[in-house]
Amino acid sequence: MLRFNDLVERVQDYNPKADVLTLQKAYIFSAQVHAGQTRKSGDPYLIHPLEVAGLLAQMRLDVPTIATGLLHDTVEDTLATMDQIEGLFGPEITSLVDGVTKIAKVQFQSKEERQAENFRKMLLATTKDIRVLLIKLADRLHNMRTIGSLPSPKQERIAEETRAIYAPLANRLGLQWIKTELEDLAFRAMKPEACKEIEQLVTAKQKERQKTVDEVCETVRSRLSQQNILATVYGRPKHYASIYKKMTEKSLPFEEIYDVIAFRIVVGSVRECYETLGIVHSMWKPVPGKVKDYIALPKPNMYQSLHTSVIGPYGQPMEFQIRTHDMHQVAEYGIATHWKYKEGKLDTSASDTVFSALRQTLAEHQQLKDPSEFLEALQVDLFPEEVYVFTPRGDVKVLPKGATPIDFAYAVHTDVGHTCIGAKVNGKIVPLSYELQNGDIIGIITRPDQSPSRDWLKWVKTARARQKIREHSRAAERDRSLALGREILEKDLRRFGIELERVAKKGDLDRV
């Protein structure tokens, strides 16, 4: 169990000038207002805000954020008020506490509506201050770690929400360790039997696999050393949720999941990354189509690595990730690796590219009123698998896996999407339902009198394309309804010898 002194040590480790008095004040206030409260597990409630603050310190966050971690449930779950928080801690911490205060007391018509509204408020707060989302992620991670005390139906509901929304959000921010743990905890809660079975299978093969891992690591290290490349090489077990996903999606037995162990090679420079890739390919035969270059084309969350799969020494495929030490830090800790402290204050300017991309995604979803549309759009746009495609001028567009030329057209401009009649991929005409592949060069053919078809909704993957097509269809349906209504009215008025145009001009229409 984390103690307050441990929390202070953790913060001072990366921010020696941290304002410890504010943290102390937040801890004492939280302890006072949560006094006597317990969690479902029977533990004192104070353990939860302390652990949340500890996770925020692991992300190297600033004092106001960690203080909010200690205070985040005070207004919702105790008699404390926002005025009290503002009087004691000032506007910045109050704003953060307000951003993460849940809206459980508000009544909604359905579970889906309540869930959508929770996310909408969370994301609205996030567009103002990304720290709100980081506090929410820490809150959810500790809740998932202690989910076993809840009744099974509630566990499943929270776990599904975690898998669908929170894990992809962590991924978008490059917080790989949080994303991985959330996915595994959600899997354990949703599919306890399957999780137990995979755990047993992994444990049973552990000795045999460790022998292969040690052998491969030593072989790679030795070969790289001969080429004067100093490298850290290790095997890392794939997490359980990932193994299960592969088994179910590809209908494979456990024995055929080749990358239960993936190898990671960390070297000193970008040049050495590419040299290492060549050396690995000279040692073992590469699997066609399995080389991915995220160094030249980084992911939106700043992740960079070379990925390849090869046929290993015993005829089984093996996966390698090759990166520099800096890339490794970003891969594990995401945005936190770019944060600097000046005079004890957090400077997040180096991470603005990730924030602005996420803010843009979230801002687009604020307009969606229908809860199911909102959740569907959010899940699609946060889903981690992406394809990298190019405009004819060489600009890169990042789209979700399975995206089509229509998605690409709307990513370029709404008018390009609306007037799209066809597409060329790598110089050849393709149907609008074609699934884009990494590296495709796409040209869109347009015609001014063209308008989008509702049938396109069957093919598109991005929330933006789906939203724009629906908006256009609704507007067109409204125009058709107005024209039909006018026609019916004119016909009925003629029976009484009345002309619609004339009475409208005279201003007598209301009377008629």
LOTI-660141 format. One record per residue (C-alpha): residue number from 1; chain; x negated, y negated, z. Coordinates in Angstrom, 1 decimal. Layout:
pos,unit,xx,yy,zz
NUM,A,X,Y,Z
...
//
This chain:
pos,unit,xx,yy,zz
1,A,0.0,0.0,0.0
2,A,-1.3,-3.4,-1.0
3,A,-1.9,-5.9,1.9
4,A,-1.9,-9.7,1.6
5,A,-5.7,-9.9,2.2
6,A,-6.2,-7.4,-0.7
7,A,-4.2,-9.7,-2.9
8,A,-6.2,-12.7,-2.0
9,A,-9.5,-10.8,-2.7
10,A,-8.2,-9.7,-6.1
11,A,-7.3,-13.3,-7.1
12,A,-10.5,-14.9,-5.8
13,A,-12.5,-12.3,-7.7
14,A,-11.6,-14.0,-11.1
15,A,-10.5,-17.4,-9.7
16,A,-12.8,-18.4,-6.8
17,A,-11.1,-21.9,-6.5
18,A,-7.6,-20.4,-6.2
19,A,-5.3,-22.2,-3.8
20,A,-5.0,-19.5,-1.1
21,A,-2.8,-21.7,1.2
22,A,0.0,-21.7,-1.4
23,A,-0.2,-17.9,-1.6
24,A,-0.1,-17.7,2.2
25,A,2.9,-20.0,2.4
26,A,4.8,-17.9,-0.2
27,A,3.9,-14.7,1.6
28,A,5.1,-16.0,4.9
29,A,8.4,-17.4,3.4
30,A,9.1,-14.1,1.6
31,A,8.4,-12.1,4.8
32,A,10.8,-14.3,6.8
33,A,13.7,-14.2,4.3
34,A,13.4,-10.5,3.5
35,A,13.0,-9.6,7.2
36,A,15.1,-6.5,8.0
37,A,15.8,-5.7,4.4
38,A,14.8,-2.2,3.0
39,A,14.6,-0.7,-0.5
40,A,16.5,2.4,-1.5
41,A,13.4,4.4,-0.6
42,A,13.7,3.1,3.0
43,A,10.4,1.1,2.7
44,A,10.4,-2.5,3.9
45,A,11.5,-4.8,1.1
46,A,8.4,-7.0,1.4
47,A,6.3,-4.2,-0.2
48,A,8.0,-4.9,-3.6
49,A,7.1,-8.6,-3.9
50,A,3.6,-7.9,-2.7
51,A,3.1,-5.2,-5.3
52,A,4.5,-7.4,-8.0
53,A,2.1,-10.2,-7.0
54,A,-0.7,-7.6,-7.1
55,A,0.1,-6.6,-10.7
56,A,0.2,-10.3,-11.7
57,A,-3.3,-10.6,-10.2
58,A,-4.4,-7.6,-12.3
59,A,-3.3,-9.7,-15.3
60,A,-5.6,-12.5,-14.0
61,A,-2.7,-15.0,-13.6
62,A,-2.7,-18.3,-11.9
63,A,-1.6,-19.1,-8.3
64,A,1.9,-20.5,-9.2
65,A,2.7,-17.2,-11.1
66,A,1.4,-15.0,-8.3
67,A,3.3,-17.1,-5.7
68,A,6.4,-16.6,-7.8
69,A,5.7,-12.8,-7.7
70,A,6.0,-13.1,-3.9
71,A,9.2,-15.2,-4.1
72,A,10.9,-13.8,-7.2
73,A,13.8,-12.0,-5.4
74,A,14.3,-14.6,-2.6
75,A,17.1,-16.6,-4.2
76,A,18.9,-13.6,-5.5
77,A,18.7,-11.2,-2.6
78,A,18.5,-13.5,0.5
79,A,20.1,-16.7,1.8
80,A,17.2,-18.8,0.4
81,A,18.2,-21.5,-2.1
82,A,16.5,-23.2,-5.1
83,A,16.4,-26.5,-3.1
84,A,14.4,-24.7,-0.3
85,A,12.0,-23.3,-2.9
86,A,11.6,-26.8,-4.5
87,A,11.1,-28.5,-1.1
88,A,8.4,-26.0,0.0
89,A,6.6,-25.2,-3.3
90,A,7.3,-27.9,-5.8
91,A,8.9,-28.0,-9.3
92,A,6.5,-25.6,-11.2
93,A,7.0,-22.6,-8.9
94,A,10.8,-23.5,-8.7
95,A,11.0,-23.4,-12.5
96,A,9.3,-20.0,-12.6
97,A,11.5,-18.6,-9.8
98,A,14.6,-19.8,-11.6
99,A,13.4,-18.2,-14.8
100,A,13.1,-14.8,-13.2
101,A,16.2,-15.0,-11.0
102,A,18.6,-12.3,-12.3
103,A,22.2,-13.0,-13.2
104,A,23.6,-9.9,-11.6
105,A,26.4,-11.9,-9.8
106,A,27.9,-13.1,-13.1
107,A,30.7,-10.8,-14.4
108,A,30.6,-9.5,-18.0
109,A,33.1,-7.4,-20.0
110,A,30.7,-4.6,-20.7
111,A,27.4,-3.1,-19.7
112,A,26.0,-3.9,-23.1
113,A,27.1,-7.5,-22.8
114,A,25.5,-7.8,-19.3
115,A,22.3,-6.2,-20.6
116,A,22.2,-8.5,-23.6
117,A,22.9,-11.6,-21.5
118,A,20.1,-10.6,-19.0
119,A,17.6,-10.4,-21.9
120,A,18.9,-13.6,-23.5
121,A,18.3,-15.6,-20.3
122,A,14.9,-14.0,-19.7
123,A,13.9,-14.8,-23.3
124,A,15.3,-18.3,-23.2
125,A,13.1,-18.9,-20.1
126,A,10.2,-17.2,-21.9
127,A,10.3,-19.7,-24.8
128,A,9.6,-22.4,-22.2
129,A,7.0,-20.6,-20.2
130,A,5.5,-17.2,-21.1
131,A,4.6,-16.6,-17.5
132,A,8.3,-15.8,-16.8
133,A,8.0,-12.8,-19.1
134,A,4.8,-11.6,-17.4
135,A,6.5,-11.8,-13.9
136,A,9.4,-9.8,-15.3
137,A,7.1,-7.2,-16.7
138,A,5.3,-6.8,-13.3
139,A,8.7,-6.6,-11.6
140,A,9.9,-3.9,-14.0
141,A,6.6,-1.9,-13.7
142,A,6.8,-1.7,-9.9
143,A,10.6,-0.9,-10.1
144,A,9.8,2.0,-12.5
145,A,7.0,3.3,-10.2
146,A,9.6,3.5,-7.4
147,A,12.6,4.6,-9.5
148,A,12.8,8.1,-7.9
149,A,14.9,6.7,-5.0
150,A,17.8,5.8,-7.3
151,A,20.7,8.0,-8.4
152,A,20.1,9.8,-11.7
153,A,22.6,7.9,-13.9
154,A,21.0,4.6,-12.8
155,A,17.5,5.9,-13.3
156,A,18.4,6.9,-16.9
157,A,20.0,3.5,-17.7
158,A,17.0,1.5,-16.3
159,A,14.5,3.9,-18.0
160,A,16.2,3.5,-21.4
161,A,16.2,-0.3,-21.1
162,A,12.5,-0.1,-20.2
163,A,11.6,2.1,-23.2
164,A,13.6,0.0,-25.6
165,A,12.7,-3.5,-24.5
166,A,10.0,-3.9,-21.8
167,A,7.4,-1.5,-23.2
168,A,7.5,-3.1,-26.7
169,A,7.3,-6.6,-25.0
170,A,4.2,-5.5,-23.2
171,A,2.8,-4.2,-26.5
172,A,3.5,-7.6,-28.2
173,A,1.4,-9.3,-25.5
174,A,-1.4,-6.7,-25.9
175,A,-1.0,-5.4,-22.4
176,A,-1.7,-1.8,-23.4
177,A,-2.0,-0.4,-19.9
178,A,1.4,-1.8,-18.9
179,A,3.0,-0.6,-22.2
180,A,1.6,3.0,-21.7
181,A,2.6,3.3,-18.1
182,A,6.1,2.0,-18.7
183,A,6.6,4.5,-21.6
184,A,5.4,7.4,-19.4
185,A,7.5,6.4,-16.4
186,A,10.6,5.9,-18.6
187,A,10.0,9.3,-20.2
188,A,9.7,11.0,-16.8
189,A,13.0,9.4,-15.7
190,A,14.9,10.2,-18.9
191,A,13.5,13.7,-19.7
192,A,12.2,15.1,-16.4
193,A,12.1,18.7,-17.6
194,A,10.4,17.9,-20.9
195,A,7.8,15.7,-19.0
196,A,7.1,18.5,-16.6
197,A,6.6,21.0,-19.4
198,A,4.2,18.8,-21.3
199,A,2.3,18.0,-18.0
200,A,1.9,21.8,-17.5
201,A,0.8,22.4,-21.1
202,A,-1.8,19.6,-20.9
203,A,-3.1,20.9,-17.5
204,A,-3.3,24.5,-18.8
205,A,-5.5,23.4,-21.7
206,A,-7.6,21.0,-19.7
207,A,-10.8,23.0,-19.2
208,A,-10.9,24.3,-22.8
209,A,-10.3,20.8,-24.2
210,A,-12.8,19.1,-21.9
211,A,-15.5,21.4,-23.3
212,A,-14.6,20.3,-26.9
213,A,-14.5,16.7,-25.8
214,A,-17.9,16.8,-24.2
215,A,-19.4,18.5,-27.2
216,A,-17.9,16.0,-29.7
217,A,-18.9,13.0,-27.6
218,A,-22.5,14.2,-27.3
219,A,-22.7,15.0,-31.0
220,A,-21.5,11.5,-32.0
221,A,-23.7,9.7,-29.4
222,A,-26.8,11.6,-30.7
223,A,-26.1,10.9,-34.4
224,A,-25.4,7.2,-33.7
225,A,-28.6,6.9,-31.6
226,A,-30.6,8.3,-34.6
227,A,-29.2,5.3,-36.6
228,A,-30.2,2.9,-33.7
229,A,-26.6,2.3,-32.7
230,A,-26.0,2.2,-28.9
231,A,-22.5,3.3,-28.3
232,A,-20.1,4.3,-25.5
233,A,-18.2,7.4,-26.6
234,A,-15.4,9.1,-24.7
235,A,-12.2,11.1,-25.2
236,A,-9.0,9.8,-23.7
237,A,-5.9,12.0,-23.3
238,A,-2.8,10.8,-25.1
239,A,0.0,9.9,-22.7
240,A,3.0,12.2,-22.3
241,A,5.6,10.0,-23.9
242,A,3.5,9.8,-27.0
243,A,3.0,13.6,-27.2
244,A,6.7,14.2,-26.8
245,A,7.6,11.6,-29.5
246,A,5.2,13.3,-32.0
247,A,6.6,16.8,-31.1
248,A,10.2,15.7,-31.6
249,A,9.8,13.4,-34.6
250,A,7.6,15.9,-36.6
251,A,9.2,19.1,-35.2
252,A,5.8,20.3,-34.1
253,A,4.9,22.7,-31.3
254,A,2.5,21.3,-28.6
255,A,-0.4,23.4,-30.1
256,A,-0.2,21.4,-33.4
257,A,-0.4,17.9,-31.9
258,A,-4.0,17.3,-32.9
259,A,-4.6,14.0,-31.2
260,A,-3.6,15.0,-27.7
261,A,-7.2,13.8,-27.2
262,A,-8.3,10.7,-29.2
263,A,-11.9,9.6,-29.2
264,A,-13.0,6.0,-28.6
265,A,-16.3,4.6,-29.8
266,A,-17.3,1.2,-28.4
267,A,-20.3,-0.5,-30.2
268,A,-22.1,-3.8,-30.1
269,A,-21.0,-5.6,-33.3
270,A,-18.5,-5.6,-36.1
271,A,-21.2,-4.4,-38.6
272,A,-21.9,-1.4,-36.3
273,A,-18.1,-0.6,-36.3
274,A,-18.1,-0.1,-40.1
275,A,-21.5,1.7,-40.0
276,A,-20.1,4.1,-37.3
277,A,-17.0,4.8,-39.4
278,A,-19.3,5.8,-42.3
279,A,-21.4,8.1,-40.0
280,A,-18.2,9.8,-38.5
281,A,-17.0,10.4,-42.1
282,A,-20.4,11.9,-43.0
283,A,-20.2,14.3,-40.0
284,A,-16.6,15.5,-40.6
285,A,-14.2,15.3,-43.5
286,A,-11.7,12.4,-43.2
287,A,-7.9,13.1,-43.4
288,A,-6.6,11.2,-46.5
289,A,-4.5,8.2,-45.8
290,A,-5.4,8.1,-42.1
291,A,-8.0,5.2,-42.1
292,A,-6.6,1.9,-40.8
293,A,-8.6,-1.3,-40.6
294,A,-7.2,-3.5,-37.8
295,A,-10.5,-5.4,-37.7
296,A,-10.0,-7.1,-41.1
297,A,-6.2,-7.2,-40.5
298,A,-5.7,-7.7,-36.7
299,A,-2.2,-6.8,-35.2
300,A,0.0,-9.8,-34.1
301,A,-1.0,-9.1,-30.5
302,A,-4.7,-9.6,-31.4
303,A,-5.6,-5.9,-31.3
304,A,-8.6,-5.0,-33.4
305,A,-10.1,-1.5,-34.1
306,A,-10.9,0.9,-36.9
307,A,-8.8,4.1,-36.8
308,A,-9.6,7.3,-38.6
309,A,-8.7,11.0,-38.4
310,A,-11.2,13.7,-39.4
311,A,-11.2,17.5,-39.5
312,A,-13.3,18.4,-36.4
313,A,-15.9,21.1,-35.7
314,A,-13.3,23.8,-35.0
315,A,-11.0,23.0,-37.9
316,A,-8.6,20.8,-35.9
317,A,-7.9,17.1,-36.8
318,A,-9.3,14.5,-34.3
319,A,-8.6,10.8,-34.1
320,A,-11.2,8.1,-33.6
321,A,-10.9,4.5,-32.6
322,A,-14.0,2.3,-33.2
323,A,-14.3,-1.2,-31.8
324,A,-16.7,-3.7,-30.2
325,A,-16.8,-4.4,-26.4
326,A,-14.8,-7.6,-26.9
327,A,-12.2,-5.8,-29.0
328,A,-11.9,-3.2,-26.2
329,A,-11.2,-5.8,-23.6
330,A,-8.5,-7.3,-25.8
331,A,-7.0,-3.8,-26.5
332,A,-6.7,-3.1,-22.8
333,A,-5.8,-6.5,-21.3
334,A,-4.4,-8.4,-24.3
335,A,-3.8,-12.1,-23.7
336,A,-5.5,-12.1,-20.2
337,A,-8.9,-11.6,-21.8
338,A,-8.6,-15.1,-23.4
339,A,-7.6,-17.0,-20.2
340,A,-10.1,-19.3,-18.6
341,A,-10.0,-21.1,-15.2
342,A,-11.0,-24.8,-15.1
343,A,-11.0,-26.3,-11.6
344,A,-8.9,-23.4,-10.4
345,A,-6.2,-24.0,-13.1
346,A,-5.3,-21.5,-15.8
347,A,-6.0,-22.6,-19.4
348,A,-4.1,-20.4,-21.9
349,A,-4.8,-22.3,-25.1
350,A,-6.8,-19.5,-26.6
351,A,-3.7,-17.3,-26.5
352,A,-1.4,-19.7,-28.2
353,A,-1.2,-17.7,-31.4
354,A,0.3,-14.7,-29.6
355,A,2.7,-17.0,-27.6
356,A,3.9,-18.9,-30.7
357,A,4.5,-15.7,-32.7
358,A,6.5,-14.3,-29.8
359,A,8.4,-17.6,-29.2
360,A,9.4,-17.7,-32.9
361,A,10.7,-14.1,-32.7
362,A,12.7,-14.9,-29.6
363,A,14.0,-18.3,-30.9
364,A,15.5,-16.6,-33.9
365,A,17.5,-14.3,-31.7
366,A,19.1,-17.0,-29.6
367,A,21.7,-17.7,-32.3
368,A,23.1,-14.1,-32.2
369,A,26.3,-14.1,-30.2
370,A,27.3,-10.4,-30.6
371,A,25.5,-8.4,-27.8
372,A,24.9,-5.3,-30.0
373,A,23.5,-7.4,-32.8
374,A,21.2,-9.2,-30.3
375,A,19.8,-6.0,-28.8
376,A,19.4,-4.3,-32.2
377,A,17.6,-7.4,-33.6
378,A,15.3,-7.6,-30.5
379,A,14.4,-3.9,-30.6
380,A,13.6,-4.0,-34.3
381,A,11.4,-7.1,-34.1
382,A,9.5,-5.9,-31.0
383,A,8.9,-2.4,-32.2
384,A,5.2,-1.8,-32.4
385,A,4.8,0.0,-35.8
386,A,4.0,-2.4,-38.6
387,A,3.0,-2.6,-42.2
388,A,0.7,-5.2,-43.6
389,A,1.6,-6.4,-47.1
390,A,0.5,-9.3,-49.4
391,A,2.0,-12.1,-51.4
392,A,0.6,-12.4,-55.0
393,A,-1.6,-15.3,-53.6
394,A,-3.1,-13.0,-51.0
395,A,-1.2,-14.2,-47.9
396,A,-0.6,-11.4,-45.3
397,A,2.9,-10.7,-44.1
398,A,3.4,-8.3,-41.1
399,A,6.7,-6.4,-41.3
400,A,8.1,-3.4,-39.3
401,A,7.6,0.1,-40.6
402,A,10.3,1.0,-43.2
403,A,10.7,-2.6,-44.3
404,A,11.8,-3.2,-47.9
405,A,11.3,-6.0,-50.6
406,A,14.4,-7.7,-49.3
407,A,12.8,-8.0,-45.8
408,A,9.7,-9.4,-47.5
409,A,11.8,-11.9,-49.6
410,A,13.6,-13.3,-46.4
411,A,10.2,-13.4,-44.6
412,A,9.0,-15.8,-47.4
413,A,12.1,-18.0,-47.4
414,A,15.9,-17.7,-46.9
415,A,16.6,-18.9,-50.5
416,A,14.2,-16.4,-51.9
417,A,16.1,-13.6,-50.0
418,A,19.5,-14.9,-51.1
419,A,18.6,-15.1,-54.8
420,A,16.5,-11.9,-55.0
421,A,17.5,-9.6,-57.9
422,A,14.4,-7.3,-58.0
423,A,10.8,-6.8,-56.9
424,A,7.4,-5.8,-58.3
425,A,5.1,-3.9,-56.0
426,A,1.5,-3.7,-57.2
427,A,2.7,-4.8,-60.7
428,A,5.4,-2.2,-61.1
429,A,9.2,-2.8,-60.8
430,A,10.6,-1.0,-57.7
431,A,14.2,-0.6,-56.3
432,A,15.1,-3.0,-53.5
433,A,15.4,0.0,-51.2
434,A,11.7,0.8,-51.7
435,A,9.8,1.3,-48.3
436,A,6.8,-1.0,-48.3
437,A,3.4,0.5,-47.6
438,A,0.2,-1.0,-46.1
439,A,-1.7,-3.0,-48.7
440,A,1.2,-3.4,-51.1
441,A,1.2,-6.7,-53.2
442,A,4.8,-7.8,-53.6
443,A,6.3,-10.2,-56.1
444,A,10.0,-11.1,-55.8
445,A,12.2,-11.7,-58.9
446,A,15.0,-14.3,-58.3
447,A,18.0,-15.7,-60.2
448,A,19.7,-18.9,-59.1
449,A,23.3,-17.5,-59.4
450,A,22.5,-14.3,-57.4
451,A,23.9,-13.9,-53.8
452,A,23.1,-11.3,-51.2
453,A,25.1,-8.0,-51.0
454,A,26.4,-6.5,-47.8
455,A,25.0,-3.2,-49.1
456,A,21.5,-4.6,-48.4
457,A,22.2,-4.2,-44.7
458,A,21.7,-0.4,-45.2
459,A,18.1,-1.0,-46.3
460,A,16.8,-4.0,-44.3
461,A,14.7,-3.6,-41.2
462,A,14.0,-7.1,-39.9
463,A,16.4,-9.0,-37.7
464,A,15.8,-12.1,-39.8
465,A,17.0,-10.5,-43.1
466,A,19.9,-8.8,-41.3
467,A,21.0,-12.1,-39.7
468,A,20.8,-14.2,-42.9
469,A,22.7,-11.6,-45.0
470,A,25.5,-11.4,-42.3
471,A,25.7,-15.2,-42.1
472,A,26.0,-15.5,-45.9
473,A,28.6,-12.7,-46.0
474,A,30.7,-14.3,-43.3
475,A,30.6,-17.7,-45.0
476,A,31.6,-16.1,-48.4
477,A,34.5,-14.2,-46.6
478,A,35.7,-17.5,-45.0
479,A,35.7,-19.2,-48.4
480,A,37.7,-16.3,-50.0
481,A,40.2,-16.4,-47.1
482,A,40.6,-20.2,-47.5
483,A,41.2,-19.8,-51.2
484,A,43.7,-17.1,-50.7
485,A,45.5,-19.0,-47.9
486,A,45.7,-22.1,-50.2
487,A,47.1,-19.9,-53.1
488,A,49.8,-18.5,-50.8
489,A,50.8,-21.9,-49.5
490,A,51.0,-23.4,-53.0
491,A,53.2,-20.6,-54.1
492,A,55.6,-20.9,-51.1
493,A,55.8,-24.7,-51.5
494,A,56.7,-24.5,-55.2
495,A,59.8,-22.5,-54.2
496,A,61.0,-25.7,-52.5
497,A,59.8,-28.0,-55.3
498,A,56.9,-29.4,-53.3
499,A,53.4,-29.9,-54.8
500,A,50.6,-29.3,-52.3
501,A,48.2,-31.9,-53.8
502,A,50.9,-34.7,-53.7
503,A,52.0,-34.2,-50.0
504,A,48.3,-33.8,-49.0
505,A,47.5,-37.2,-50.6
506,A,50.5,-38.9,-49.0
507,A,49.5,-37.5,-45.6
508,A,52.8,-35.7,-45.3
509,A,51.3,-32.2,-45.0
510,A,51.7,-31.9,-41.2
511,A,55.4,-32.8,-41.5
512,A,56.0,-30.3,-44.3
//
